[in-house]
Amino acid sequence: MPDPKSLRIGDRIRILRVPQCDLKQRERELSENTELAGWTADTIERIIEQTPVVSVSRIDEDGSVWYDTSIVGRDGCEEQHSLIVYEDDTWERLAT
């Protein structure tokens, strides 16, 4: 399993799939009729469709690794997103 702590700012990774925790969150939110249910999982699915290769943009004070990306939203407008890189197998590091 890849370790996000090994990543540095500027490293490129490919997002492979939606993290299980986000899929479960979407399922729970849909069953509870939460406003914007499944937003994170839906966003990651669109990132995978449109621009799965992203660059590490920052590492926060807790050591969490983040990437920023732009995608086209359902309304056709550009959206900016900032998401964390989990310690799981939903991403892979690309050769430099």
Z-matrix of the N, CA and C atoms (Angstrom, degrees):
N
C 1 1.449
C 2 1.528 1 108.40
N 3 1.328 2 117.22 1 130.72
C 4 1.469 3 118.68 2 -179.05
C 5 1.526 4 111.58 3 -67.65
N 6 1.301 5 114.93 4 146.78
C 7 1.466 6 121.44 5 -178.85
C 8 1.524 7 109.34 6 -106.01
N 9 1.335 8 118.55 7 114.66
C 10 1.462 9 119.69 8 -179.59
C 11 1.531 10 112.70 9 -63.40
N 12 1.327 11 117.40 10 -21.90
C 13 1.473 12 120.41 11 179.86
C 14 1.528 13 111.37 12 -67.44
N 15 1.341 14 116.62 13 -15.99
C 16 1.469 15 119.94 14 178.15
C 17 1.534 16 111.40 15 -83.74
N 18 1.320 17 117.45 16 -8.88
C 19 1.458 18 121.25 17 -177.78
C 20 1.521 19 111.63 18 -82.37
N 21 1.323 20 115.31 19 152.84
C 22 1.459 21 123.02 20 177.19
C 23 1.525 22 108.60 21 -126.18
N 24 1.303 23 116.40 22 159.65
C 25 1.459 24 121.04 23 177.43
C 26 1.528 25 108.77 24 -56.66
N 27 1.326 26 115.68 25 132.05
C 28 1.457 27 121.75 26 -179.27
C 29 1.516 28 113.76 27 97.32
N 30 1.341 29 117.87 28 -18.73
C 31 1.463 30 119.87 29 177.19
C 32 1.523 31 109.30 30 -61.53
N 33 1.328 32 115.31 31 143.70
C 34 1.467 33 120.51 32 179.09
C 35 1.523 34 109.75 33 -101.66
N 36 1.327 35 114.90 34 136.74
C 37 1.458 36 121.08 35 177.20
C 38 1.535 37 108.82 36 -132.23
N 39 1.318 38 115.17 37 157.34
C 40 1.459 39 121.01 38 175.30
C 41 1.532 40 107.31 39 -110.17
N 42 1.323 41 115.97 40 126.91
C 43 1.456 42 121.21 41 175.93
C 44 1.525 43 106.88 42 -80.90
N 45 1.323 44 117.41 43 122.77
C 46 1.462 45 122.79 44 -173.21
C 47 1.527 46 113.39 45 -99.00
N 48 1.319 47 116.59 46 -37.56
C 49 1.464 48 120.87 47 -177.71
C 50 1.533 49 109.74 48 -162.31
N 51 1.299 50 114.91 49 168.13
C 52 1.463 51 121.59 50 -179.79
C 53 1.533 52 108.74 51 -76.54
N 54 1.323 53 117.38 52 132.92
C 55 1.465 54 119.71 53 177.21
C 56 1.536 55 111.41 54 -58.82
N 57 1.319 56 115.93 55 143.69
C 58 1.464 57 122.15 56 -178.79
C 59 1.524 58 111.62 57 -55.59
N 60 1.322 59 117.27 58 -38.51
C 61 1.470 60 119.59 59 -179.10
C 62 1.533 61 111.18 60 -62.95
N 63 1.321 62 117.47 61 -35.09
C 64 1.466 63 120.58 62 178.64
C 65 1.524 64 111.49 63 -73.96
N 66 1.334 65 117.21 64 -34.42
C 67 1.465 66 120.45 65 176.07
C 68 1.526 67 110.44 66 -65.83
N 69 1.332 68 116.52 67 -42.15
C 70 1.467 69 120.48 68 178.18
C 71 1.519 70 110.88 69 -66.26
N 72 1.334 71 116.42 70 -38.59
C 73 1.468 72 120.28 71 178.31
C 74 1.533 73 109.50 72 -61.93
N 75 1.335 74 117.16 73 -43.64
C 76 1.464 75 120.32 74 179.49
C 77 1.523 76 110.55 75 -61.34
N 78 1.323 77 116.18 76 -45.01
C 79 1.463 78 120.93 77 179.35
C 80 1.530 79 111.04 78 -58.38
N 81 1.327 80 115.93 79 -45.88
C 82 1.470 81 121.48 80 179.96
C 83 1.528 82 110.74 81 -64.12
N 84 1.328 83 115.98 82 -45.81
C 85 1.467 84 119.95 83 -178.55
C 86 1.529 85 111.57 84 -64.93
N 87 1.328 86 117.24 85 -38.66
C 88 1.466 87 120.03 86 177.95
C 89 1.525 88 110.89 87 -64.52
N 90 1.333 89 116.98 88 -40.78
C 91 1.468 90 120.00 89 -179.77
C 92 1.526 91 111.54 90 -68.53
N 93 1.329 92 116.84 91 -26.56
C 94 1.469 93 121.65 92 179.84
C 95 1.529 94 112.36 93 -94.60
N 96 1.330 95 116.89 94 2.67
C 97 1.472 96 122.34 95 -177.50
C 98 1.527 97 112.29 96 53.34
N 99 1.328 98 115.34 97 41.28
C 100 1.460 99 121.75 98 178.87
C 101 1.527 100 109.88 99 -70.20
N 102 1.330 101 115.73 100 142.27
C 103 1.459 102 119.74 101 175.77
C 104 1.526 103 108.96 102 -62.48
N 105 1.317 104 117.35 103 136.81
C 106 1.463 105 124.44 104 -177.73
C 107 1.531 106 111.96 105 58.88
N 108 1.317 107 116.38 106 36.41
C 109 1.465 108 121.83 107 -178.83
C 110 1.529 109 110.57 108 -55.11
N 111 1.315 110 115.24 109 132.64
C 112 1.457 111 121.11 110 175.42
C 113 1.510 112 115.16 111 74.81
N 114 1.300 113 117.71 112 16.58
C 115 1.464 114 121.96 113 -175.21
C 116 1.531 115 111.93 114 -54.57
N 117 1.319 116 118.02 115 -47.14
C 118 1.468 117 120.05 116 -176.69
C 119 1.522 118 111.38 117 -65.48
N 120 1.326 119 117.59 118 -48.47
C 121 1.470 120 120.74 119 179.57
C 122 1.527 121 110.25 120 -61.61
N 123 1.325 122 117.16 121 -43.05
C 124 1.465 123 120.68 122 178.63
C 125 1.524 124 111.30 123 -60.72
N 126 1.326 125 116.07 124 -42.01
C 127 1.463 126 121.15 125 179.68
C 128 1.525 127 110.90 126 -63.69
N 129 1.316 128 117.24 127 -44.81
C 130 1.461 129 120.30 128 179.93
C 131 1.526 130 110.29 129 -64.05
N 132 1.319 131 118.12 130 -37.81
C 133 1.467 132 120.39 131 176.65
C 134 1.529 133 110.78 132 -61.73
N 135 1.327 134 117.33 133 -39.10
C 136 1.465 135 120.04 134 178.00
C 137 1.524 136 111.22 135 -70.66
N 138 1.324 137 117.81 136 -35.34
C 139 1.467 138 120.79 137 175.61
C 140 1.531 139 109.31 138 -61.25
N 141 1.319 140 117.20 139 -45.37
C 142 1.467 141 121.61 140 179.73
C 143 1.527 142 110.43 141 -61.09
N 144 1.315 143 117.54 142 -39.55
C 145 1.467 144 121.56 143 179.50
C 146 1.524 145 112.47 144 -69.04
N 147 1.327 146 116.76 145 -38.72
C 148 1.462 147 120.56 146 -170.14
C 149 1.521 148 114.85 147 -99.77
N 150 1.295 149 117.36 148 -43.37
C 151 1.463 150 120.29 149 -173.84
C 152 1.527 151 110.74 150 -153.80
N 153 1.345 152 117.15 151 71.28
C 154 1.467 153 119.89 152 -174.10
C 155 1.519 154 114.79 153 -70.69
N 156 1.329 155 118.08 154 -17.39
C 157 1.467 156 120.52 155 178.19
C 158 1.517 157 108.07 156 -92.85
N 159 1.328 158 115.38 157 119.55
C 160 1.464 159 121.93 158 -177.23
C 161 1.530 160 108.73 159 -130.62
N 162 1.322 161 115.47 160 166.01
C 163 1.466 162 121.14 161 177.47
C 164 1.516 163 110.22 162 -114.40
N 165 1.316 164 115.46 163 143.18
C 166 1.460 165 120.88 164 175.44
C 167 1.526 166 107.36 165 -64.13
N 168 1.322 167 116.15 166 125.04
C 169 1.467 168 120.30 167 -175.93
C 170 1.527 169 113.12 168 -101.73
N 171 1.332 170 116.27 169 -28.77
C 172 1.466 171 117.95 170 -179.78
C 173 1.526 172 110.54 171 -163.42
N 174 1.308 173 113.77 172 161.87
C 175 1.461 174 122.58 173 173.74
C 176 1.518 175 105.35 174 -127.97
N 177 1.324 176 116.47 175 119.41
C 178 1.464 177 119.23 176 -173.44
C 179 1.526 178 112.13 177 -80.70
N 180 1.326 179 115.38 178 179.88
C 181 1.465 180 121.78 179 -175.49
C 182 1.525 181 113.08 180 -63.63
N 183 1.339 182 117.18 181 -19.50
C 184 1.459 183 121.05 182 177.06
C 185 1.526 184 112.57 183 -92.09
N 186 1.339 185 116.73 184 0.06
C 187 1.450 186 121.46 185 -179.20
C 188 1.520 187 113.80 186 86.83
N 189 1.349 188 117.20 187 4.37
C 190 1.465 189 120.47 188 178.13
C 191 1.526 190 109.64 189 -73.16
N 192 1.323 191 115.00 190 139.64
C 193 1.460 192 122.80 191 -176.59
C 194 1.529 193 108.57 192 -98.81
N 195 1.336 194 116.88 193 135.08
C 196 1.461 195 122.89 194 -175.92
C 197 1.523 196 110.62 195 -128.14
N 198 1.328 197 115.50 196 151.68
C 199 1.460 198 121.49 197 170.42
C 200 1.522 199 108.90 198 -129.50
N 201 1.317 200 115.19 199 149.82
C 202 1.459 201 122.68 200 176.21
C 203 1.516 202 107.51 201 -114.45
N 204 1.314 203 116.56 202 143.14
C 205 1.458 204 120.37 203 178.25
C 206 1.518 205 110.50 204 -153.58
N 207 1.298 206 115.55 205 159.59
C 208 1.466 207 122.94 206 176.54
C 209 1.519 208 108.14 207 -115.97
N 210 1.322 209 115.56 208 137.47
C 211 1.462 210 121.16 209 174.59
C 212 1.525 211 108.49 210 -137.65
N 213 1.309 212 115.33 211 165.19
C 214 1.454 213 120.73 212 174.85
C 215 1.526 214 107.31 213 -89.68
N 216 1.326 215 115.86 214 124.91
C 217 1.459 216 120.93 215 -179.15
C 218 1.510 217 112.12 216 -77.62
N 219 1.309 218 115.07 217 175.07
C 220 1.467 219 120.59 218 179.86
C 221 1.525 220 112.49 219 -60.77
N 222 1.332 221 115.63 220 -26.24
C 223 1.471 222 120.01 221 179.96
C 224 1.528 223 112.58 222 -86.76
N 225 1.344 224 116.60 223 1.83
C 226 1.457 225 120.97 224 178.94
C 227 1.518 226 114.26 225 88.08
N 228 1.325 227 117.19 226 -2.93
C 229 1.468 228 121.38 227 179.59
C 230 1.527 229 110.37 228 -93.29
N 231 1.330 230 115.01 229 151.07
C 232 1.457 231 120.47 230 178.38
C 233 1.529 232 109.83 231 -70.34
N 234 1.326 233 115.44 232 137.69
C 235 1.459 234 122.51 233 176.92
C 236 1.527 235 108.82 234 -121.20
N 237 1.312 236 116.76 235 141.57
C 238 1.456 237 123.32 236 175.34
C 239 1.523 238 108.08 237 -104.20
N 240 1.314 239 116.76 238 133.20
C 241 1.465 240 120.55 239 -179.75
C 242 1.519 241 110.25 240 -133.63
N 243 1.318 242 115.39 241 146.06
C 244 1.454 243 123.65 242 176.34
C 245 1.517 244 106.85 243 -128.81
N 246 1.327 245 116.31 244 117.66
C 247 1.462 246 121.04 245 -174.63
C 248 1.521 247 111.39 246 -131.64
N 249 1.311 248 114.77 247 153.79
C 250 1.457 249 121.56 248 -178.28
C 251 1.532 250 110.38 249 -86.09
N 252 1.319 251 116.15 250 151.83
C 253 1.461 252 122.90 251 175.26
C 254 1.530 253 106.12 252 -98.37
N 255 1.335 254 115.64 253 114.69
C 256 1.464 255 120.36 254 -178.34
C 257 1.523 256 111.84 255 -81.71
N 258 1.322 257 115.06 256 160.26
C 259 1.462 258 121.08 257 174.63
C 260 1.528 259 107.04 258 -86.01
N 261 1.318 260 115.50 259 78.96
C 262 1.460 261 122.13 260 -179.26
C 263 1.529 262 109.10 261 -154.62
N 264 1.298 263 117.55 262 -170.06
C 265 1.461 264 120.51 263 -176.53
C 266 1.534 265 112.33 264 -104.09
N 267 1.323 266 116.37 265 29.57
C 268 1.482 267 120.58 266 -179.24
C 269 1.515 268 112.19 267 -89.92
N 270 1.332 269 117.88 268 3.16
C 271 1.457 270 121.62 269 -178.94
C 272 1.523 271 108.35 270 -147.73
N 273 1.330 272 114.83 271 163.38
C 274 1.464 273 119.69 272 174.14
C 275 1.526 274 108.89 273 -139.69
N 276 1.308 275 114.82 274 145.31
C 277 1.463 276 120.75 275 176.73
C 278 1.525 277 108.49 276 -78.45
N 279 1.321 278 115.58 277 138.86
C 280 1.458 279 120.56 278 177.60
C 281 1.517 280 109.45 279 -98.41
N 282 1.309 281 115.42 280 148.77
C 283 1.461 282 120.57 281 178.69
C 284 1.523 283 109.30 282 -62.72
N 285 1.300 284 116.12 283 145.18
C 286 1.465 285 120.55 284 179.97
C 287 1.499 286 111.85 285 -88.21
